[in-house]
């Protein structure tokens, strides 16, 4: 028998309302916990106000919301199917000749749509707010002086100096082994926070032990003629490891910008494993959302009719914990290049989907 449009909308609405309820509830809890943690970290910093703390907590919230999507789908699906089973609505539906695959279809379609929405719309918002959060965290809580970013216009680097700070712009960045080289650099020198004291244009800058060695440099100072130097030395506390660590984290890059950023890193000779893993994980998100619906159905469609509410709750919590642990282990293997990046990103979604399908085929008769 064909599933009617009215019944499809009813099942889909139940799933969507349960998903939103868990999603918003978990977001509220995380906002509270993050605010408390940020207050603890800022307790020894009198210049960090409560307004800054709340602003940072809100900026981080969309990123945490991304992580909640699969778990909200799991617990939302379990709640929706448990309610429909307890009220005997699914029993009546199945007695009318509608199979489990048919009444799961609306929830699966919604899960797929939510997964696509997460990747294409929610992720760009979360990446932008997380980048802003990390910048505020570096300034207010960590006291970092060096900030590095790569854009379509080249590389921008802000670092501390003995007089104040310097802002370095380079058209290209090259890395070969332990050698890091910036090409066609312009360096703006500041005394204190904002007093401009000079500019250095150089053909290239090579990173050494505690300094940048700039070659073929023109030094420009206010009220002084330009001076040409074959070499100019600029102090720095950066190392190749710090430069790599200060690249934009993959979580701060939106789904649409990640491919271009990966190409930029690889063209410069740097590893882009973390960013490739993040991009493939985003691609796998819709499949993971559907997998959560399948797993939710295996725990509720039958056991809820027996009244085993405690078992359903415990099974859901345990499944979420196992999935989170398995994803972390596989991602760690991918980051260490022990397994291919594509396999590391798609394995949690694929395994969860096959597990859900296998359990449903075993428990249901069609």
SULZI-V358521 format. One record per residue. N is the residue number from 1. PHI is phi in whole degrees, 0 to 359 (* if undefined). Layout:
BEGIN
n=N phi=PHI
n=N phi=PHI
END
This chain:
BEGIN
n=1 phi=*
n=2 phi=281
n=3 phi=286
n=4 phi=287
n=5 phi=295
n=6 phi=296
n=7 phi=293
n=8 phi=299
n=9 phi=296
n=10 phi=294
n=11 phi=293
n=12 phi=297
n=13 phi=294
n=14 phi=299
n=15 phi=295
n=16 phi=296
n=17 phi=294
n=18 phi=294
n=19 phi=300
n=20 phi=296
n=21 phi=299
n=22 phi=293
n=23 phi=298
n=24 phi=291
n=25 phi=296
n=26 phi=292
n=27 phi=298
n=28 phi=298
n=29 phi=297
n=30 phi=294
n=31 phi=300
n=32 phi=295
n=33 phi=293
n=34 phi=295
n=35 phi=298
n=36 phi=296
n=37 phi=295
n=38 phi=294
n=39 phi=298
n=40 phi=296
n=41 phi=292
n=42 phi=266
n=43 phi=298
n=44 phi=263
n=45 phi=238
n=46 phi=295
n=47 phi=279
n=48 phi=268
n=49 phi=272
n=50 phi=298
n=51 phi=298
n=52 phi=297
n=53 phi=299
n=54 phi=295
n=55 phi=297
n=56 phi=295
n=57 phi=297
n=58 phi=290
n=59 phi=293
n=60 phi=280
n=61 phi=301
n=62 phi=301
n=63 phi=297
n=64 phi=295
n=65 phi=298
n=66 phi=301
n=67 phi=291
n=68 phi=276
n=69 phi=308
n=70 phi=297
n=71 phi=288
n=72 phi=294
n=73 phi=294
n=74 phi=296
n=75 phi=287
n=76 phi=294
n=77 phi=295
n=78 phi=298
n=79 phi=295
n=80 phi=297
n=81 phi=290
n=82 phi=296
n=83 phi=295
n=84 phi=293
n=85 phi=287
n=86 phi=296
n=87 phi=275
n=88 phi=67
n=89 phi=292
n=90 phi=290
n=91 phi=296
n=92 phi=295
n=93 phi=298
n=94 phi=289
n=95 phi=294
n=96 phi=280
n=97 phi=97
n=98 phi=266
n=99 phi=280
n=100 phi=297
n=101 phi=291
n=102 phi=287
n=103 phi=278
n=104 phi=276
n=105 phi=302
n=106 phi=300
n=107 phi=293
n=108 phi=295
n=109 phi=296
n=110 phi=297
n=111 phi=298
n=112 phi=297
n=113 phi=297
n=114 phi=297
n=115 phi=296
n=116 phi=295
n=117 phi=298
n=118 phi=301
n=119 phi=286
n=120 phi=272
n=121 phi=241
n=122 phi=288
n=123 phi=297
n=124 phi=302
n=125 phi=296
n=126 phi=296
n=127 phi=293
n=128 phi=293
n=129 phi=290
n=130 phi=293
n=131 phi=299
n=132 phi=294
n=133 phi=298
n=134 phi=294
n=135 phi=294
n=136 phi=292
n=137 phi=297
n=138 phi=297
n=139 phi=281
n=140 phi=273
n=141 phi=250
n=142 phi=258
n=143 phi=65
n=144 phi=285
n=145 phi=255
n=146 phi=254
n=147 phi=228
n=148 phi=236
n=149 phi=212
n=150 phi=243
n=151 phi=229
n=152 phi=293
n=153 phi=269
n=154 phi=118
n=155 phi=252
n=156 phi=239
n=157 phi=225
n=158 phi=247
n=159 phi=220
n=160 phi=279
n=161 phi=228
n=162 phi=296
n=163 phi=278
n=164 phi=177
n=165 phi=204
n=166 phi=228
n=167 phi=245
n=168 phi=250
n=169 phi=242
n=170 phi=226
n=171 phi=289
n=172 phi=225
n=173 phi=233
n=174 phi=237
n=175 phi=226
n=176 phi=227
n=177 phi=62
n=178 phi=266
n=179 phi=267
n=180 phi=240
n=181 phi=229
n=182 phi=257
n=183 phi=245
n=184 phi=53
n=185 phi=264
n=186 phi=232
n=187 phi=242
n=188 phi=258
n=189 phi=256
n=190 phi=231
n=191 phi=257
n=192 phi=69
n=193 phi=271
n=194 phi=212
n=195 phi=269
n=196 phi=287
n=197 phi=236
n=198 phi=166
n=199 phi=218
n=200 phi=234
n=201 phi=256
n=202 phi=225
n=203 phi=291
n=204 phi=205
n=205 phi=226
n=206 phi=252
n=207 phi=282
n=208 phi=245
n=209 phi=273
n=210 phi=92
n=211 phi=200
n=212 phi=258
n=213 phi=262
n=214 phi=265
n=215 phi=253
n=216 phi=52
n=217 phi=256
n=218 phi=248
n=219 phi=257
n=220 phi=243
n=221 phi=235
n=222 phi=301
n=223 phi=61
n=224 phi=214
n=225 phi=291
n=226 phi=301
n=227 phi=237
n=228 phi=264
n=229 phi=232
n=230 phi=292
n=231 phi=219
n=232 phi=226
n=233 phi=251
n=234 phi=240
n=235 phi=294
n=236 phi=201
n=237 phi=257
n=238 phi=278
n=239 phi=232
n=240 phi=300
n=241 phi=296
n=242 phi=295
n=243 phi=297
n=244 phi=296
n=245 phi=292
n=246 phi=269
n=247 phi=299
n=248 phi=307
n=249 phi=298
n=250 phi=301
n=251 phi=292
n=252 phi=268
n=253 phi=253
n=254 phi=288
n=255 phi=304
n=256 phi=283
n=257 phi=265
n=258 phi=301
n=259 phi=302
n=260 phi=294
n=261 phi=293
n=262 phi=300
n=263 phi=296
n=264 phi=298
n=265 phi=296
n=266 phi=292
n=267 phi=295
n=268 phi=277
n=269 phi=92
n=270 phi=265
n=271 phi=285
n=272 phi=237
n=273 phi=298
n=274 phi=300
n=275 phi=288
n=276 phi=295
n=277 phi=297
n=278 phi=297
n=279 phi=294
n=280 phi=293
n=281 phi=296
n=282 phi=294
n=283 phi=299
n=284 phi=277
n=285 phi=301
n=286 phi=302
n=287 phi=295
n=288 phi=295
n=289 phi=297
n=290 phi=295
n=291 phi=299
n=292 phi=296
n=293 phi=294
n=294 phi=297
n=295 phi=293
n=296 phi=300
n=297 phi=294
n=298 phi=295
n=299 phi=269
n=300 phi=244
n=301 phi=297
n=302 phi=257
n=303 phi=292
n=304 phi=295
n=305 phi=291
n=306 phi=270
n=307 phi=79
n=308 phi=274
n=309 phi=295
n=310 phi=299
n=311 phi=297
n=312 phi=297
n=313 phi=297
n=314 phi=298
n=315 phi=296
n=316 phi=295
n=317 phi=297
n=318 phi=295
n=319 phi=297
n=320 phi=299
n=321 phi=295
n=322 phi=297
n=323 phi=297
n=324 phi=298
n=325 phi=295
n=326 phi=297
n=327 phi=297
n=328 phi=296
n=329 phi=295
n=330 phi=294
n=331 phi=298
n=332 phi=297
n=333 phi=295
n=334 phi=292
n=335 phi=295
n=336 phi=278
n=337 phi=65
n=338 phi=284
n=339 phi=229
n=340 phi=301
n=341 phi=300
n=342 phi=299
n=343 phi=296
n=344 phi=297
n=345 phi=282
n=346 phi=267
n=347 phi=300
n=348 phi=302
n=349 phi=294
n=350 phi=295
n=351 phi=295
n=352 phi=296
n=353 phi=295
n=354 phi=294
n=355 phi=295
n=356 phi=297
n=357 phi=296
n=358 phi=296
n=359 phi=294
n=360 phi=293
n=361 phi=297
n=362 phi=285
n=363 phi=271
n=364 phi=252
n=365 phi=258
n=366 phi=128
END
